[in-house]
Amino acid sequence: LSMLLNRESCILVYAHILLLAGATELAQFYIDGRSPLILDFVIDAFGGFFGILLMKFFSMNTRELGSPGGVGSSLGGNRLSCV
């Protein structure tokens, strides 16, 4: 999703990552045998941000190799400006 958005909209993507990480931890209040942990929230949020970084990295490497079908090639240039 972040690959399709401009730089200003990336803040919303990051906010959604944090909300999803928080919501999964809060949902664990209602599951027997589970408890929400701050460390789990941090790990979930880091995983989301790391995924965006990986997408940007692989997209840049694909374009440098000159592959016409690379990730983000149909987006009209380098629009991966979230990070």
C-alpha positions in Angstrom: 0.0 0.0 0.0 2.8 2.4 0.9 4.2 2.0 -2.6 1.2 3.6 -4.2 1.1 6.6 -2.0 2.9 9.9 -2.0 5.2 11.0 0.8 2.5 12.8 2.8 0.2 9.8 2.7 2.9 7.5 4.1 2.3 8.9 7.5 -1.1 7.3 7.3 0.4 4.0 6.4 2.7 4.2 9.3 -0.2 5.1 11.6 -2.1 2.1 10.3 0.8 -0.2 11.1 0.9 1.1 14.7 -2.9 0.8 15.0 -2.9 -2.8 13.8 0.0 -3.7 16.1 -1.9 -2.1 19.0 -5.2 -3.7 18.1 -3.7 -7.2 18.0 -2.3 -6.7 21.5 -5.5 -5.3 22.9 -7.4 -8.2 21.4 -5.4 -10.5 23.5 -7.2 -9.2 26.6 -10.2 -11.3 25.5 -8.3 -14.5 24.7 -7.9 -17.0 27.5 -4.2 -17.8 28.3 -2.9 -14.7 26.4 -1.9 -11.3 27.6 -0.9 -8.1 25.8 2.8 -7.2 26.0 4.5 -4.0 25.0 7.4 -6.0 23.6 5.0 -7.8 21.2 3.6 -4.4 20.1 7.2 -3.1 19.4 8.0 -6.3 17.4 4.8 -6.1 15.3 5.4 -2.4 14.5 9.1 -3.0 13.7 8.0 -5.8 11.3 5.7 -3.5 9.5 8.3 -0.8 9.0 10.9 -3.4 8.1 8.6 -4.7 5.4 8.2 -1.3 3.9 12.0 -0.9 3.9 12.4 -4.3 2.1 9.9 -3.3 -0.5 11.8 -0.1 -1.2 15.1 -1.9 -1.3 14.0 -4.6 -3.7 12.2 -2.1 -5.9 15.3 0.1 -6.2 17.5 -3.0 -7.0 15.1 -4.2 -9.7 15.1 -0.8 -11.4 18.9 -0.6 -11.3 19.1 -4.0 -13.0 16.9 -2.6 -15.8 14.1 -5.1 -15.4 11.0 -3.8 -17.2 8.7 -5.8 -15.0 10.2 -4.9 -11.6 8.3 -4.0 -8.5 6.8 -0.5 -8.9 7.8 -0.2 -12.6 4.2 0.6 -13.6 3.9 3.3 -10.9 5.5 6.0 -13.1 8.9 6.5 -11.6 10.3 6.2 -8.1 7.3 6.9 -5.9 8.6 4.9 -3.0 9.3 7.9 -0.9 7.9 6.7 2.4 11.3 6.0 3.9 
